[in-house]
Amino acid sequence: MMRLVFLGLAAVAAMMLGGATAQAGLISGGASFSGTPQNASSGTVLDTRNVTAVTKTAGSLDFTQAPNFTTTWADFVLTTPMPTGGGFVLSNATFGTFTSSALLSDTLATEIVAGNGNRTITYKGFFSAGSLFAANIRDATDANLTITLNQSTTNGNTFFSNTMTLTASGVPEPTSIALVGLVALGLVVRRFRRK
């Protein structure tokens, strides 16, 4: 009985140790971007829209390591509907890679009236920092990515603007915690058996 209690406590301690160890390589904070969406003589915020020249405009905490206004990310395409699950990826060797795990929302915040409106898309996923960041904060961490597409009409022409916000929580992806925790548990069990 005591052996089972000890092993249970060891397992909890190993998982906690795994989480604490994994925290060391994680990026935290946020970054804002602007992009250039494809304009059209007609259309709505629900149409397919190419977004290029995605450029960082602001950053907090670890994201200040990437300079504003010169750091670019990947071009992408807004579609209707957007991919769900792991179907949306933004990747750039210098800034990093965001990989979605779930589409949290894709909404029209404002009804389209006379060609004006906006669309907000939010993904949950993981972000791995690129070479612009210190090597000790490049592990994959939980992150959310919000994309906003704004539409306006002037003189019969429809124009679009795009902003994005990436926030990284500094929490490791579950696989990293599990792996480190299992290794620590294995070491504890091995030592216990030797005694």
Secondary structure, 3 states (H helix, E strand, C coil): CHHHHHHHHHHHHHHHHHHHHHHCCECEEEEEEEEEECCECCCCCCCCEEEEEEEEEEEEEHHHHCCCCCCECCCEEECCCCCCCCCCEEEECCCEEEEEEEEEEEEEEEEEECCEEEEEEEEEEEEEECCCCCHHHCECEEEEEEEEEEEEEECCEEEEEEEEEEEEEEEECHHHHHHHHHHHHHHHHHHHHHC
